[in-house]
Amino acid sequence: MESAATEAIRHLLILILFVITVGMISGKIASILRLPDVAVYIATGMLLGPGLGWIHEASGSLVNQIILTVGSVLILFDGGRNLRLSGLKKIWISLSLLSVPGVLITMAVVGVGVHYLFG
């Protein structure tokens, strides 16, 4: 007889292995089709989640948060791994404008909008 904790850990491990496996297959399909891998990951997630209902975790659950965190880390790591400094030197002005003033302007617009919409 297994405890609830053992069952929860088993569920989490199976789900993580499933997501990683599907992610690897999706990445390979994206490279074969020459599509952005992030777009294929999102489409696959939509298909397996709301589409087919194979993954149905509540948006606030710990399992969902773990999947989102691990997925974000892997996507950002892969993006950084493929980045070349020579490429950054060509676009440093645009990158600087998007990363500092762009974020501040977006923050201000959203803050003002939320203030007036929700008080």
Backbone bond lengths (Angstrom), bond angles and torsions (degrees), N, CA, C in turn:
res aa  C-N    CA-C-N  psi(-1)  N-CA   C-N-CA  omega(-1)  CA-C   N-CA-C  phi
1 M - - - 1.450 - - 1.526 108.90 -
2 E 1.312 115.72 126.11 1.453 120.58 -176.23 1.519 110.68 -97.50
3 S 1.330 114.14 149.01 1.461 118.76 179.13 1.526 109.65 -81.47
4 A 1.316 115.03 168.33 1.464 120.32 179.33 1.519 110.75 -65.43
5 A 1.334 116.86 -35.53 1.465 120.19 179.46 1.521 110.90 -65.51
6 T 1.325 117.49 -41.71 1.461 121.21 178.43 1.521 110.64 -63.25
7 E 1.302 116.57 -42.18 1.463 120.68 178.51 1.526 111.36 -64.80
8 A 1.341 117.57 -40.30 1.466 121.44 178.62 1.530 110.83 -65.30
9 I 1.321 117.11 -40.97 1.469 120.84 178.79 1.520 110.08 -65.88
10 R 1.320 117.65 -42.37 1.465 121.30 177.92 1.535 110.40 -60.71
11 H 1.332 116.52 -44.71 1.463 121.39 178.81 1.532 110.59 -60.54
12 L 1.333 116.53 -44.83 1.453 121.36 -179.67 1.530 111.36 -62.82
13 L 1.319 117.61 -45.83 1.462 121.32 -179.28 1.527 112.14 -64.52
14 I 1.321 117.02 -42.71 1.466 120.31 178.52 1.522 110.14 -63.89
15 L 1.323 116.85 -42.54 1.459 120.43 179.77 1.526 111.36 -64.87
16 I 1.330 117.83 -43.11 1.465 121.02 179.12 1.525 110.34 -64.39
17 L 1.316 117.96 -43.22 1.466 120.40 177.47 1.524 111.29 -62.58
18 F 1.317 116.64 -39.93 1.463 120.88 178.13 1.527 110.72 -63.29
19 V 1.327 116.54 -46.44 1.470 120.84 -178.72 1.529 110.53 -64.84
20 I 1.317 117.75 -42.25 1.469 120.37 178.75 1.522 110.63 -64.45
21 T 1.313 117.51 -43.40 1.464 121.04 179.71 1.530 110.84 -63.12
22 V 1.323 116.72 -47.36 1.463 120.42 178.79 1.528 109.84 -63.93
23 G 1.321 117.73 -36.59 1.460 121.08 177.50 1.519 112.29 -64.08
24 M 1.327 116.89 -40.92 1.471 119.92 178.42 1.522 110.63 -65.91
25 I 1.317 116.51 -42.26 1.466 120.24 178.34 1.529 110.02 -64.95
26 S 1.339 117.43 -41.51 1.463 121.34 178.86 1.522 111.13 -63.83
27 G 1.329 117.09 -39.24 1.458 120.77 177.54 1.515 112.12 -63.31
28 K 1.326 116.00 -40.14 1.465 120.12 177.86 1.529 110.41 -66.26
29 I 1.332 116.90 -42.62 1.464 120.58 177.81 1.528 110.11 -62.23
30 A 1.336 117.29 -40.74 1.465 120.58 179.27 1.520 111.27 -62.55
31 S 1.330 117.14 -40.29 1.469 118.89 179.63 1.527 111.30 -70.24
32 I 1.332 117.60 -35.56 1.468 120.21 177.97 1.526 110.60 -66.61
33 L 1.347 116.47 -42.85 1.461 121.23 -178.92 1.527 112.69 -83.29
34 R 1.326 117.01 -5.73 1.473 123.25 -178.08 1.523 111.73 57.52
35 L 1.330 114.50 46.89 1.454 122.08 176.15 1.524 109.00 -111.00
36 P 1.326 118.49 157.73 1.471 119.59 175.03 1.529 109.72 -62.63
37 D 1.331 115.85 130.30 1.461 119.05 -175.44 1.519 112.75 -64.20
38 V 1.329 117.98 -34.10 1.467 120.40 179.91 1.527 110.64 -62.99
39 A 1.336 117.21 -39.11 1.470 120.32 178.61 1.525 110.70 -64.25
40 V 1.318 116.94 -39.82 1.471 120.37 178.56 1.524 110.09 -68.60
41 Y 1.353 117.69 -38.33 1.466 120.42 177.16 1.528 110.80 -61.02
42 I 1.321 116.35 -44.07 1.466 120.05 -179.55 1.528 110.69 -65.17
43 A 1.331 116.67 -45.09 1.470 120.06 179.48 1.531 110.62 -62.48
44 T 1.323 117.30 -40.92 1.463 120.83 179.23 1.523 110.58 -65.44
45 G 1.325 116.38 -41.86 1.465 119.85 177.47 1.510 112.44 -62.28
46 M 1.331 116.09 -40.28 1.466 119.62 177.63 1.526 110.95 -66.76
47 L 1.324 116.70 -36.57 1.465 120.27 179.42 1.526 111.13 -67.68
48 L 1.345 116.62 -46.56 1.462 119.82 -176.47 1.523 113.19 -77.46
49 G 1.333 117.25 -26.52 1.464 120.41 179.54 1.506 111.88 -84.23
50 P 1.331 116.78 -93.31 1.465 119.42 -177.86 1.531 113.94 -66.93
51 G 1.325 117.84 -29.35 1.468 120.52 -176.66 1.517 112.75 -67.53
52 L 1.333 116.21 -67.35 1.464 121.05 -177.61 1.521 113.38 -92.24
53 G 1.331 117.21 -17.98 1.455 120.91 179.60 1.519 114.06 75.24
54 W 1.336 117.49 20.39 1.465 119.66 -179.83 1.520 111.46 -73.58
55 I 1.322 116.58 -30.73 1.465 121.17 176.82 1.520 106.33 -117.87
56 H 1.311 116.12 118.27 1.457 120.18 -178.69 1.521 109.50 -137.56
57 E 1.329 114.03 81.05 1.458 121.12 176.10 1.523 108.39 -108.08
58 A 1.306 116.31 142.16 1.464 120.17 176.56 1.523 109.03 -64.11
59 S 1.328 116.30 145.27 1.463 119.71 -174.68 1.529 112.66 -63.95
60 G 1.290 118.84 -23.76 1.457 121.32 179.33 1.518 114.32 -97.44
61 S 1.327 117.82 4.36 1.459 119.70 -175.64 1.522 111.63 -75.64
62 L 1.310 115.69 157.51 1.457 121.41 178.99 1.521 111.01 -63.23
63 V 1.316 117.37 -39.18 1.466 121.25 179.63 1.528 110.40 -61.78
64 N 1.317 116.91 -43.99 1.457 120.88 178.45 1.526 110.70 -62.12
65 Q 1.314 117.37 -43.40 1.464 120.78 179.78 1.527 111.50 -64.29
66 I 1.322 117.37 -37.86 1.464 120.55 177.87 1.519 110.40 -65.38
67 I 1.332 116.97 -44.70 1.467 120.46 179.45 1.523 110.27 -61.83
68 L 1.328 117.98 -44.50 1.460 120.97 179.85 1.525 111.69 -64.02
69 T 1.323 117.02 -41.62 1.461 120.47 -179.40 1.522 111.24 -66.46
70 V 1.325 116.75 -48.85 1.466 120.39 -179.75 1.527 110.36 -63.31
71 G 1.323 117.65 -42.82 1.462 120.88 178.92 1.518 112.34 -62.80
72 S 1.326 116.89 -43.53 1.464 120.26 178.81 1.524 111.05 -63.64
73 V 1.310 116.54 -42.34 1.463 120.20 178.97 1.525 110.62 -61.48
74 L 1.322 117.26 -44.81 1.462 120.20 -178.89 1.525 111.67 -65.92
75 I 1.322 117.94 -41.85 1.461 120.82 179.70 1.524 110.49 -65.48
76 L 1.337 117.42 -44.51 1.460 119.88 179.74 1.525 111.62 -67.68
77 F 1.322 117.23 -38.63 1.461 120.56 177.59 1.523 110.62 -62.59
78 D 1.319 116.63 -44.65 1.456 120.35 179.68 1.526 110.71 -64.18
79 G 1.325 117.30 -40.27 1.460 120.43 177.39 1.519 111.82 -63.43
80 G 1.318 117.01 -41.24 1.459 120.42 177.95 1.518 112.51 -69.96
81 R 1.307 116.66 -34.06 1.463 121.33 179.90 1.525 111.28 -66.62
82 N 1.308 117.53 -33.37 1.460 121.66 -178.87 1.521 113.40 -89.39
83 L 1.326 117.70 -0.90 1.457 121.84 -177.22 1.524 110.41 -83.05
84 R 1.297 116.69 138.75 1.464 122.45 177.85 1.527 108.68 -114.14
85 L 1.322 116.68 140.09 1.455 120.67 -179.83 1.527 111.82 -64.19
86 S 1.310 117.43 -31.34 1.465 119.82 177.74 1.528 110.44 -63.01
87 G 1.321 116.93 -35.20 1.461 120.65 176.65 1.515 111.98 -68.59
88 L 1.334 117.25 -36.52 1.463 120.99 178.28 1.520 111.72 -68.08
89 K 1.324 116.70 -35.02 1.468 120.07 -179.64 1.525 111.26 -63.45
90 K 1.331 117.23 -29.84 1.459 120.63 -179.14 1.521 112.62 -75.21
91 I 1.314 117.74 -27.65 1.471 120.97 -173.80 1.524 112.65 -120.65
92 W 1.323 118.62 21.70 1.464 120.47 -173.16 1.525 112.71 -62.86
93 I 1.333 118.36 -32.44 1.471 119.69 -178.99 1.531 109.76 -68.76
94 S 1.323 117.03 -48.49 1.472 120.19 178.54 1.518 110.88 -61.69
95 L 1.316 116.65 -42.42 1.459 121.36 179.82 1.523 111.07 -62.16
96 S 1.320 116.90 -42.82 1.466 120.76 179.09 1.523 111.60 -65.09
97 L 1.336 116.78 -41.25 1.458 119.80 179.86 1.520 112.30 -67.86
98 L 1.328 117.13 -35.85 1.467 119.90 178.48 1.521 111.55 -74.04
99 S 1.317 117.04 -37.92 1.456 119.19 -172.58 1.523 113.59 -79.12
100 V 1.324 119.64 -28.06 1.460 119.47 -178.81 1.535 111.20 -107.04
101 P 1.333 119.40 -70.84 1.467 117.42 -178.83 1.532 112.93 -63.98
102 G 1.321 116.79 -35.55 1.463 119.29 179.74 1.515 112.61 -60.58
103 V 1.325 116.11 -42.86 1.467 120.65 178.77 1.525 110.36 -68.64
104 L 1.319 117.73 -41.45 1.467 120.39 -179.79 1.533 111.59 -65.14
105 I 1.331 116.94 -42.03 1.470 120.10 178.17 1.525 110.66 -64.62
106 T 1.327 117.01 -43.80 1.469 120.69 178.02 1.519 110.75 -61.12
107 M 1.328 116.97 -42.93 1.457 121.34 179.45 1.534 110.78 -61.79
108 A 1.324 116.79 -42.30 1.462 120.30 -179.53 1.524 111.55 -66.57
109 V 1.334 116.83 -44.32 1.468 120.58 -179.29 1.530 110.53 -63.25
110 V 1.326 116.67 -46.05 1.465 120.34 179.53 1.527 110.35 -65.45
111 G 1.327 117.69 -41.58 1.462 120.91 178.83 1.515 112.62 -60.74
112 V 1.338 116.69 -44.90 1.469 120.39 178.55 1.527 110.13 -65.55
113 G 1.332 116.54 -42.46 1.465 119.95 178.89 1.518 112.24 -61.39
114 V 1.319 117.04 -45.26 1.472 120.73 179.49 1.519 110.24 -65.58
115 H 1.339 116.92 -39.28 1.469 120.56 179.94 1.524 110.84 -60.17
116 Y 1.329 116.86 -46.17 1.464 119.46 -178.28 1.514 113.33 -76.91
117 L 1.340 117.29 -30.68 1.465 119.16 178.92 1.521 113.17 -76.24
118 F 1.317 116.79 -39.58 1.468 120.55 -172.61 1.520 113.87 -114.51
119 G 1.308 117.18 -1.24 1.477 120.05 177.03 1.491 110.78 77.13
